[in-house]
Amino acid sequence: MNKKIRFFQSINFKIALIFALMLLITLEVVGAFFVRQLEQQNLSTFRQQIQLSAYIDNSLSDQLMRSNTTAANTRIRSILSEVNNANITEIRVIDNKGTVRGTSNVNDQTIVGQKTTDSNVKNAIYNNRSYQRDVYDARDNNRYYVSIVPLLSSSGNNGNTLVGVLYIRASLEGVYQNINNITLIYLSAAAVAIILGLIMSIVISRAITRPIDEMKRQTVQIAQGDYSGQVRVYGTDELGQLASAVNNLSVRVEEAQESTEAERRRLDSVLAHMSDGVIATDRRGNINIINSAARDFLNVDEIEAEGTSILDILHIRDQYTLRELLESQDEVALDLSEEGRDLILHATFSLIQRESGFISGLVCVLHDVTEQQKEDEDRKQFVSNVSHELRTPLTSVRSYIDALVDGAWEDKKVAPGFLKVAQDETERMIRMVNDLLALSRIDSGTTKLEMETVNLNELFNYILNRFDMMIKTDDNPEKHYRIERDFTDKDLWVEIDTDRFTQVVDNIMNNAIKYSPDGGVITCRLLETHNQVIMSISDQGLGIPHKDLTHIFDRFYRVDKARSRAQGGTGLGLAISKEVIQMLGGRIWVDSTEGKGSTFYISLPFEQFEEDDWDVD
């Protein structure tokens, strides 16, 4: 005997409630997506509207390059005044030294000529990169969009040159007000839709409950099968009575579904977190599964890859057929390197077979061996260079020792010279081994820096004084030279390892002396700019060919190999110098013109110290 079901226990109420909740959730999800897309589209449109034309950017770049600052600032102000964009709140033009050169805000012209205090502007100047961000200004409770774009000049010898940045600030209040209005309209419409949906769900649920008793009688026959187990019934409504008749069927379906779903999630998780790329195909070679690692390797998206032949996606159709991959399953090397990106993959293939032996597809695993290949090449090149560099002095030493053994030691005129050559070559090998050990310690990270804050003006001058003293105390120098100094008067305190920094300057100065002509001038400069200390050492030597500039800091690289070996060079000095400067947080580079000399630059980070910073309590 069935109990009387109350309205709140009936299926009518539950279906109506579930339908209303589903409708509410659906509208909320759709609304959230709609509002998000609307916000992104409006912001994207807004950002495009406030972009200045390339003509204005080029005009501002030209003005920043002018030497007449006053006239340039006047012209910049005129250009900014011609910008007619109601969405823009303010435009500023800042040069590459951080000085404000112009602003569109007529009430704030006093900032022209002052240094900017905006850290984002400074970072954009230093890194030569654009900067965009939405910010909130607590002073007027408004949201703004800030865009900082580098201004480049293409008139330099080295390509585009940063001459300043363009700072644009635009209010976003109008955009968000429009979004809020549309959101309010959407919420109102959603509320009406939910009310109407609730009414319709009650009507529909009443129509559904009438055939439930008939469905119960039909499912009793299914319950008499070979299924086992019972579904626990918690309610007394119509669905509860129906659940007692189909319990075994529902249990079996649920278990099978959970098992299948668990396996699928496990497989998806494994594929998603693999560092190797995985591709699965059907029996025709068309891709049906590709994980994120494989998509990144091949630079394709999932929609583009699915259904595409694996021969096309791997670009091996000219070398292999699908039958050959199925039969041989060889490991294939793929060179997918392109400009700006080195990528070498090893592709391993295996078959997807059923228990009956039927081949239903192919699995390809892509392993990135780019770094391994590069390390192997570097290791081979390094061993070759070391072998060559050590073989030359060893061959020379052996030749002279063989001559001494054959009787040259008895010749008092020849023997000392032979021994001197053997001694020089031995010392050269010792220097080379010491340099290799220093580079090895740097590569392994075992080098320790003894950092201390020093006055770079005094340290640089002290190092140069030693070279001045060397030529003054030498009664018969092989070469005369003169060192000129061009230092800033400002004390520059930097944190460095004094001994290693001295080693770097010694390497560069020794090279400048070696390759300078007799009577040449070596010019040493020291200045501070943009929180960086810039040192330079210029000579009047033969210079470095343009093709060799990018390799000058490579290990064992020499521009003039015969002359370098004759002067005892190991080809490691500049490589060590580069590693040391990078460890100190700086940068080293060279600028050279063949036949006119070379200039080596060293840039180190510098922070201004106030006098109060040195006070001791």
Secondary structure, DSSP 8 states (H G I E B T S, - for coil): ------GGGSHHHHHHHHHHHHHHHHHHHHHHHHHHHHHHHHHHHHHHHT---HHHHHHHHHHHT-S-HHHHHHHHHHHHHT---TTEEEEEEEETTSBEEEES-GGGGGGTTSB---HHHHHHHHHT--EEEEEEETTTTEEEEEEEEEEEEEEETTEEEEEEEEEEEEE-HHHHHHHHHHHHHHHHHHHHHHHHHHHHHHHHHHHHHTTHHHHHHHHHHHHTSS----------SHHHHHHHHSHHHHHHHHHHHHHHHHHHHHHHHHHHT-SSEEEEEETTSBEEEE-HHHHHHHT--HHHHTTSBHHHHTT-TTT--HHHHHHH---EEEE--BTTB--EEEEEEEEEE-TT--EEEEEEEEEE-HHHHHHHHHHHHHHHHHHHHHHHHHHHHHHHHHHHHTTGGG-TTTHHHHHHHHHHHHHHHHHHHHHHHHHHHHHHT-----EEEEEHHHHHHHHHHHHHHHHHH-SS-S--EEEEEEE-SS--EEEEEHHHHHHHHHHHHHHHHHHS-TTEEEEEEEEEETTEEEEEEE--SS---GGGGGGTTSTT--SSHHHHHHTT--S-HHHHHHHHHHHTT-EEEEEEETTTEEEEEEEEE-----GGGG---
